[in-house]
Amino acid sequence: MCVTAGARAGVAGVLRRSWRGDLRYLLAARALRSLTQGYLGIVVPLFLVRVGFGTVRIGFLVTAAAASSAVLTALVGFAADRWGRKPLLVALGIMTAAGGAAFASTTSYVALVAAAALGTIGQGGAAGSGGAFGPYYPAEQALIAGHAGDADRTTVFAGLSLVGVLAAAVGSAVAGVPRLVRGAGVGSPLDGDRALFWLTALAGIALAVVILPVRETEASRDRARPGPTPPLSPTTRSLLLRFGVTNAVNGLGIGFLGPILALWFHLRYGVGAAAIGGLYLAINLAAAIPYLGVPWITRRLGGVVRTVVTVRLLSAALLGVIPLMPSFALAGATYLVRMLANAVSVPVRQSYVMGIVRPEERSRMAALSNLPARVFALAGPALAGVMLRTWWIGVPLEVACSLQLVYAGLYWRFFRDVRPPEEMDSAVRDAEGEGEG
């Protein structure tokens, strides 16, 4: 059984160490970003309806923002490995601030499309993901891995997800504050939305400021010199191809869920935004529990690859039975358990990718390995919409379930023999102990 030093030290001890030094600034930045994503995903579409845009224009804006976010993520990956991760995170914070200010100041459709694209306004992961996606991802992941070290890396990523999901839960609650204020007769609906957009602008500035004390890791400092960035090593290119295939399948499956899932709950059970929002808030809060247990779960299941495959199989099975549930309460409860199982794989996969590639290639790997997921996810909503109109209402979820099963199989096929450094070190120590015995 593989046992990391971080797991043996205990979750609480490693998390305490995670808050020391530069890691605490990176965790604070994740909290700020997750907070804004928690309410923007709810507020932005309602704001666009209130200013008079139809569903087609709203859909185009969301698609344009998602596509530009994917491109920006790839660019950040290359630039971060070339010029350093810290400057990119500072720049992205400023862009978020500008995007929030634009949404607060104008109703011009063209301006809002540009602001949503460049500031990734309203773009975030699903409930329980804790803001783990977007153009911040490549630079953030590499810095976290560099400052955490191999022994504590997976647990630190679990701490990052924990902080993110709790902040996102707060953000989900914050989304309802303007409605409470309006209920008291203070201001108009648009005033409440704009207040949150100004809050986003302030959070963007805070994001840039909180990153300033962070030091670049040795690998990124070494690359910040004149001359072209060297190509990825053959080993990394091989891994990138395998991640590209698996993540493309995963991304297509995610595309059948995402915002479409809220619509699915509404069509299937007749529930409104309040019930769905309450479910997502509960998921964000409950997801903190599995994140705390990630080191223990990884140890019990025999390593990171076995953990990812096991929890994804469980997650897919639960997703497949949701359409069969007779009520929203049962379907919501099943979806909550499914998201708790799925949450375990998020920090484990992130840590794994950072552990098996060279430090100087981490930002590019983080960006490029996830690009197929972002691209293929763009096709899911349109396909799901057609299925909802013409086929049995449960088909989109069953298709997503099937794709998740394929993903788990591919992950096992491609990575079962690729072990991160901490597991190889543990295996060596175990072998030495047996030899001495």
C-alpha positions as CSV (number, residue, x, y, z in Angstrom):
1,M,0.0,0.0,0.0
2,C,1.4,3.4,-0.9
3,V,1.6,5.9,2.0
4,T,2.9,9.4,1.5
5,A,4.7,11.4,4.2
6,G,1.9,13.9,4.1
7,A,-0.7,11.2,4.8
8,R,1.3,9.8,7.7
9,A,1.6,13.2,9.2
10,G,-2.1,13.5,9.3
11,V,-4.5,15.9,7.4
12,A,-4.6,18.5,10.1
13,G,-0.9,18.9,10.4
14,V,-0.3,19.2,6.6
15,L,-3.1,21.7,6.3
16,R,-1.6,23.8,9.0
17,R,1.7,23.8,7.1
18,S,-0.2,24.7,3.9
19,W,-1.2,28.0,5.5
20,R,2.5,29.0,6.1
21,G,4.7,30.9,3.7
22,D,3.7,31.6,0.2
23,L,1.0,28.9,0.1
24,R,-1.3,31.0,2.3
25,Y,-1.3,33.8,-0.3
26,L,-2.2,31.3,-3.1
27,L,-5.0,29.8,-1.0
28,A,-6.3,33.3,-0.2
29,A,-6.3,34.0,-4.0
30,R,-8.3,30.8,-4.6
31,A,-10.8,31.9,-1.9
32,L,-11.4,35.3,-3.6
33,R,-11.8,33.8,-7.0
34,S,-14.2,31.1,-5.8
35,L,-16.2,33.6,-3.9
36,T,-16.9,35.6,-7.0
37,Q,-17.5,32.6,-9.2
38,G,-20.0,31.4,-6.6
39,Y,-22.3,34.3,-7.2
40,L,-21.5,35.3,-10.8
41,G,-22.7,32.0,-12.2
42,I,-26.1,32.8,-10.7
43,V,-26.2,36.6,-11.2
44,V,-24.9,37.0,-14.7
45,P,-27.6,35.2,-16.7
46,L,-30.3,36.9,-14.6
47,F,-28.7,40.3,-15.2
48,L,-28.6,39.7,-18.9
49,V,-32.3,38.8,-18.9
50,R,-33.1,41.9,-16.9
51,V,-31.3,44.2,-19.4
52,G,-33.4,42.7,-22.2
53,F,-31.3,40.1,-24.0
54,G,-33.0,37.0,-25.3
55,T,-31.9,33.4,-24.8
56,V,-30.0,33.2,-28.2
57,R,-27.8,36.3,-27.4
58,I,-27.3,35.1,-23.8
59,G,-26.2,31.7,-25.1
60,F,-23.8,33.3,-27.5
61,L,-22.3,35.4,-24.8
62,V,-21.8,32.3,-22.5
63,T,-20.3,30.3,-25.4
64,A,-18.0,33.2,-26.4
65,A,-16.8,33.6,-22.8
66,A,-16.2,29.8,-22.4
67,A,-14.3,29.6,-25.7
68,S,-12.2,32.6,-25.0
69,S,-11.5,31.3,-21.5
70,A,-10.2,28.1,-23.1
71,V,-7.9,30.0,-25.5
72,L,-6.7,32.3,-22.7
73,T,-6.0,29.2,-20.5
74,A,-3.7,27.8,-23.2
75,L,-1.9,31.1,-23.6
76,V,-1.4,31.5,-19.9
77,G,0.2,28.0,-19.8
78,F,2.8,28.9,-22.3
79,A,3.5,32.4,-21.0
80,A,3.7,31.2,-17.4
81,D,6.4,28.7,-18.2
82,R,8.3,31.3,-20.2
83,W,8.0,34.5,-18.1
84,G,6.9,33.2,-14.7
85,R,3.6,32.3,-13.0
86,K,3.2,35.2,-10.7
87,P,3.0,38.0,-13.3
88,L,0.3,36.1,-15.1
89,L,-1.8,35.7,-12.0
90,V,-1.5,39.5,-11.2
91,A,-2.5,40.3,-14.8
92,L,-5.5,38.0,-14.6
93,G,-6.6,39.7,-11.4
94,I,-6.6,43.0,-13.1
95,M,-8.5,41.6,-16.1
96,T,-11.2,40.3,-13.7
97,A,-11.4,43.7,-12.1
98,A,-11.9,45.3,-15.5
99,G,-14.6,42.8,-16.4
100,G,-16.5,43.3,-13.2
101,A,-16.4,47.1,-13.7
102,A,-17.6,46.8,-17.3
103,F,-20.6,44.7,-16.2
104,A,-21.4,47.3,-13.5
105,S,-21.1,50.2,-15.9
106,T,-22.7,49.3,-19.2
107,T,-25.5,47.3,-20.9
108,S,-23.8,47.3,-24.4
109,Y,-23.9,43.8,-25.7
110,V,-20.6,44.0,-27.5
111,A,-18.9,45.5,-24.4
112,L,-20.4,42.7,-22.2
113,V,-19.3,40.0,-24.5
114,A,-15.7,41.4,-24.4
115,A,-15.8,41.8,-20.7
116,A,-17.1,38.3,-20.1
117,A,-14.4,36.9,-22.4
118,L,-11.4,38.8,-21.1
119,G,-12.5,38.8,-17.5
120,T,-14.0,35.3,-17.6
121,I,-17.0,36.7,-15.8
122,G,-19.6,34.1,-15.0
123,Q,-17.2,31.2,-15.9
124,G,-16.5,28.6,-13.2
125,G,-16.7,24.9,-12.4
126,A,-19.7,23.0,-11.3
127,A,-21.0,23.0,-7.8
128,G,-18.4,21.4,-5.5
129,S,-15.5,22.2,-7.8
130,G,-14.5,25.3,-5.7
131,G,-13.4,27.5,-8.7
132,A,-10.8,25.0,-9.8
133,F,-10.9,26.0,-13.5
134,G,-10.2,28.9,-15.8
135,P,-7.2,30.8,-17.0
136,Y,-5.8,31.1,-13.5
137,Y,-5.4,27.3,-13.4
138,P,-2.1,26.7,-15.2
139,A,-0.1,29.3,-13.3
140,E,-1.8,28.6,-10.0
141,Q,-1.3,24.9,-10.2
142,A,2.4,25.2,-11.0
143,L,3.1,27.6,-8.1
144,I,1.1,25.5,-5.6
145,A,3.0,22.3,-6.6
146,G,6.4,24.1,-6.5
147,H,5.8,25.5,-3.0
148,A,4.1,22.3,-1.6
149,G,6.7,19.7,-2.5
150,D,6.1,16.1,-3.4
151,A,5.4,14.7,0.1
152,D,2.6,17.2,0.9
153,R,1.4,18.0,-2.7
154,T,-1.8,16.0,-2.8
155,T,-2.9,17.1,0.7
156,V,-2.2,20.8,-0.2
157,F,-4.3,20.5,-3.3
158,A,-7.0,19.0,-1.2
159,G,-6.7,22.1,1.1
160,L,-6.9,24.3,-1.9
161,S,-10.1,22.6,-3.0
162,L,-11.5,22.9,0.5
163,V,-10.9,26.6,0.7
164,G,-12.3,27.1,-2.8
165,V,-15.5,25.1,-2.1
166,L,-16.3,26.9,1.1
167,A,-15.7,30.3,-0.5
168,A,-18.0,29.2,-3.4
169,A,-20.7,28.3,-0.9
170,V,-20.4,31.8,0.6
171,G,-20.6,33.2,-2.9
172,S,-23.8,31.2,-3.6
173,A,-25.3,32.8,-0.4
174,V,-24.1,36.3,-1.4
175,A,-26.0,36.0,-4.7
176,G,-29.2,36.2,-2.7
177,V,-28.3,39.3,-0.8
178,P,-29.4,41.9,-3.4
179,R,-32.8,40.1,-3.6
180,L,-33.2,40.6,0.2
181,V,-32.2,44.2,-0.1
182,R,-34.7,44.7,-3.0
183,G,-37.4,43.0,-0.9
184,A,-36.9,45.7,1.6
185,G,-37.6,48.3,-1.0
186,V,-34.0,49.5,-1.5
187,G,-32.9,50.0,-5.0
188,S,-33.9,48.2,-8.2
189,P,-33.1,44.7,-9.4
190,L,-30.3,46.0,-11.6
191,D,-28.8,48.0,-8.7
192,G,-28.4,44.8,-6.7
193,D,-26.7,43.0,-9.6
194,R,-24.3,46.0,-10.2
195,A,-23.3,46.0,-6.6
196,L,-22.1,42.5,-7.0
197,F,-20.2,43.4,-10.2
198,W,-18.5,46.2,-8.3
199,L,-17.6,43.7,-5.6
200,T,-16.1,41.5,-8.4
201,A,-14.0,44.5,-9.5
202,L,-12.7,44.9,-5.9
203,A,-12.0,41.2,-5.6
204,G,-10.0,41.3,-8.9
205,I,-7.8,44.0,-7.5
206,A,-7.4,42.1,-4.2
207,L,-6.4,39.0,-6.3
208,A,-3.6,41.0,-7.9
209,V,-2.5,42.4,-4.6
210,V,-2.5,39.1,-2.6
211,I,-0.3,37.5,-5.2
212,L,2.4,40.2,-5.0
213,P,4.3,38.6,-2.0
214,V,4.4,35.2,-3.7
215,R,7.9,34.1,-4.8
216,E,8.5,32.3,-8.0
217,T,9.7,28.7,-7.6
218,E,13.1,27.8,-8.8
219,A,12.0,26.2,-12.0
220,S,10.0,29.3,-13.1
221,R,12.9,31.7,-12.2
222,D,15.3,29.7,-14.3
223,R,13.0,30.0,-17.3
224,A,12.6,33.8,-17.0
225,R,15.5,34.6,-19.2
226,P,15.9,35.6,-22.9
227,G,15.6,33.0,-25.5
228,P,12.8,30.7,-26.8
229,T,11.0,28.3,-24.4
230,P,12.4,24.8,-25.0
231,P,9.9,22.3,-26.4
232,L,8.2,19.8,-24.1
233,S,10.2,16.7,-23.4
234,P,9.3,13.5,-25.2
235,T,8.0,12.0,-21.9
236,T,5.7,15.0,-21.3
237,R,4.5,14.9,-24.8
238,S,3.5,11.3,-24.5
239,L,1.7,12.1,-21.2
240,L,0.0,15.1,-22.8
241,L,-1.4,12.9,-25.6
242,R,-2.9,10.5,-23.1
243,F,-4.4,13.3,-21.0
244,G,-5.7,14.9,-24.1
245,V,-7.7,11.8,-25.0
246,T,-9.1,11.2,-21.5
247,N,-9.9,14.8,-20.9
248,A,-11.7,15.2,-24.2
249,V,-14.0,12.4,-23.2
250,N,-14.5,13.9,-19.8
251,G,-15.1,17.3,-21.2
252,L,-17.8,16.1,-23.5
253,G,-19.5,14.4,-20.6
254,I,-19.3,17.6,-18.5
255,G,-20.8,19.5,-21.4
256,F,-24.0,17.4,-21.0
257,L,-24.3,18.6,-17.4
258,G,-23.1,22.1,-16.3
259,P,-25.8,24.8,-16.8
260,I,-28.0,22.2,-18.7
261,L,-28.4,20.3,-15.4
262,A,-30.2,23.1,-13.8
263,L,-32.6,23.2,-16.7
264,W,-33.0,19.5,-16.5
265,F,-34.0,19.6,-12.9
266,H,-36.6,22.3,-13.8
267,L,-38.0,20.3,-16.7
268,R,-38.0,16.9,-15.0
269,Y,-39.4,18.0,-11.6
270,G,-40.8,21.5,-12.1
271,V,-38.6,23.1,-9.4
272,G,-37.4,26.7,-9.6
273,A,-34.2,28.6,-9.0
274,A,-34.6,28.7,-5.2
275,A,-34.7,24.9,-4.9
276,I,-31.9,24.3,-7.4
277,G,-29.8,27.0,-5.7
278,G,-30.3,25.4,-2.3
279,L,-29.1,22.1,-3.7
280,Y,-26.0,23.7,-5.1
281,L,-25.3,25.5,-1.8
282,A,-25.6,22.2,0.0
283,I,-23.2,20.5,-2.4
284,N,-20.6,23.2,-1.9
285,L,-20.8,22.9,1.8
286,A,-20.8,19.1,1.9
287,A,-17.9,18.9,-0.6
288,A,-15.6,20.1,2.2
289,I,-15.9,16.7,3.9
290,P,-14.3,14.5,1.2
291,Y,-11.6,17.1,0.6
292,L,-10.5,16.7,4.2
293,G,-10.3,13.0,3.7
294,V,-8.4,12.9,0.4
295,P,-5.0,11.7,1.9
296,W,-6.7,8.9,3.8
297,I,-8.9,7.9,0.8
298,T,-5.9,7.9,-1.5
299,R,-4.0,5.7,0.9
300,R,-6.8,3.2,1.4
301,L,-7.5,2.9,-2.3
302,G,-3.9,2.2,-3.2
303,G,-2.6,5.4,-4.8
304,V,-3.8,8.3,-7.0
305,V,-4.7,6.4,-10.2
306,R,-6.8,3.8,-8.3
307,T,-8.5,6.6,-6.4
308,V,-9.4,8.5,-9.5
309,V,-10.8,5.4,-11.3
310,T,-12.7,4.1,-8.3
311,V,-14.4,7.4,-7.4
312,R,-15.2,8.1,-11.1
313,L,-16.9,4.7,-11.5
314,L,-19.0,5.4,-8.4
315,S,-19.8,8.9,-9.6
316,A,-20.9,7.6,-13.1
317,A,-23.1,5.0,-11.5
318,L,-24.9,7.5,-9.3
319,L,-25.3,9.9,-12.3
320,G,-26.9,7.1,-14.3
321,V,-29.7,6.5,-11.7
322,I,-30.7,10.1,-11.2
323,P,-33.2,10.2,-14.1
324,L,-34.9,7.2,-12.5
325,M,-35.6,9.1,-9.3
326,P,-39.3,9.8,-8.8
327,S,-38.9,13.1,-7.0
328,F,-36.5,16.1,-6.9
329,A,-35.6,15.4,-3.3
330,L,-34.3,11.9,-4.1
331,A,-32.7,13.1,-7.4
332,G,-31.1,16.0,-5.5
333,A,-29.8,13.7,-2.7
334,T,-28.4,11.3,-5.3
335,Y,-26.7,14.1,-7.2
336,L,-25.2,15.4,-3.9
337,V,-23.7,12.1,-3.1
338,R,-22.4,11.8,-6.7
339,M,-20.7,15.2,-6.4
340,L,-19.1,14.2,-3.1
341,A,-17.6,11.2,-4.8
342,N,-16.5,13.2,-7.8
343,A,-15.0,15.9,-5.5
344,V,-12.4,13.4,-4.3
345,S,-10.8,13.1,-7.7
346,V,-10.4,16.9,-8.3
347,P,-7.3,17.6,-6.1
348,V,-6.0,14.1,-6.7
349,R,-5.9,14.5,-10.4
350,Q,-4.5,18.0,-10.2
351,S,-1.7,16.9,-7.9
352,Y,-1.0,13.8,-10.0
353,V,-0.5,15.9,-13.2
354,M,1.9,18.3,-11.4
355,G,3.8,15.4,-9.9
356,I,4.6,13.4,-13.0
357,V,6.0,16.2,-15.2
358,R,9.1,18.4,-14.9
359,P,8.6,21.5,-12.8
360,E,9.6,23.8,-15.7
361,E,6.8,22.3,-17.8
362,R,4.0,22.3,-15.3
363,S,2.1,25.4,-16.5
364,R,2.1,24.2,-20.1
365,M,0.9,20.8,-19.1
366,A,-1.8,22.2,-16.8
367,A,-3.1,24.3,-19.7
368,L,-2.7,21.9,-22.6
369,S,-3.9,18.8,-20.8
370,N,-7.2,20.5,-19.9
371,L,-7.7,22.3,-23.3
372,P,-9.5,19.3,-24.9
373,A,-11.9,19.2,-22.0
374,R,-12.7,22.8,-22.4
375,V,-13.2,22.5,-26.2
376,F,-15.3,19.4,-26.2
377,A,-17.4,20.7,-23.3
378,L,-18.6,23.4,-25.7
379,A,-20.5,20.8,-27.8
380,G,-22.3,19.3,-24.9
381,P,-25.0,22.0,-24.2
382,A,-26.2,22.2,-27.8
383,L,-26.4,18.4,-28.1
384,A,-28.1,18.1,-24.7
385,G,-30.7,20.8,-25.8
386,V,-31.6,18.8,-28.9
387,M,-31.9,15.6,-26.8
388,L,-34.2,17.3,-24.3
389,R,-36.5,18.4,-27.1
390,T,-36.6,15.2,-29.2
391,W,-35.8,12.2,-26.9
392,W,-36.4,10.9,-23.5
393,I,-35.6,13.6,-20.9
394,G,-33.1,11.3,-19.2
395,V,-30.9,10.8,-22.3
396,P,-28.4,13.6,-21.7
397,L,-27.6,12.3,-18.2
398,E,-27.3,8.7,-19.4
399,V,-24.9,9.9,-22.2
400,A,-22.8,11.8,-19.6
401,C,-22.8,8.6,-17.4
402,S,-21.5,6.5,-20.4
403,L,-18.8,9.0,-21.2
404,Q,-17.7,9.1,-17.5
405,L,-17.4,5.3,-17.6
406,V,-15.3,5.5,-20.7
407,Y,-13.1,8.1,-19.1
408,A,-12.5,5.9,-16.1
409,G,-11.5,3.0,-18.3
410,L,-9.1,5.2,-20.4
411,Y,-7.6,6.7,-17.2
412,W,-6.8,3.2,-15.9
413,R,-5.4,2.0,-19.3
414,F,-3.2,5.0,-19.8
415,F,-1.9,5.8,-16.3
416,R,-1.9,2.6,-14.1
417,D,1.9,2.2,-14.6
418,V,2.7,5.9,-14.2
419,R,3.4,6.7,-10.5
420,P,4.1,10.1,-9.0
421,P,7.4,10.6,-7.1
422,E,5.9,10.3,-3.6
423,E,4.5,6.9,-4.5
424,M,7.7,5.7,-6.0
425,D,9.6,6.9,-2.9
426,S,7.1,5.0,-0.7
427,A,7.5,1.9,-2.7
428,V,11.3,2.1,-2.4
429,R,11.0,2.6,1.4
430,D,8.7,-0.4,1.7
431,A,11.0,-2.6,-0.4
432,E,14.0,-1.5,1.8
433,G,12.0,-2.4,4.9
434,E,11.1,-5.8,3.6
435,G,14.8,-6.4,2.6
436,E,15.9,-5.5,6.1
437,G,13.3,-7.8,7.6
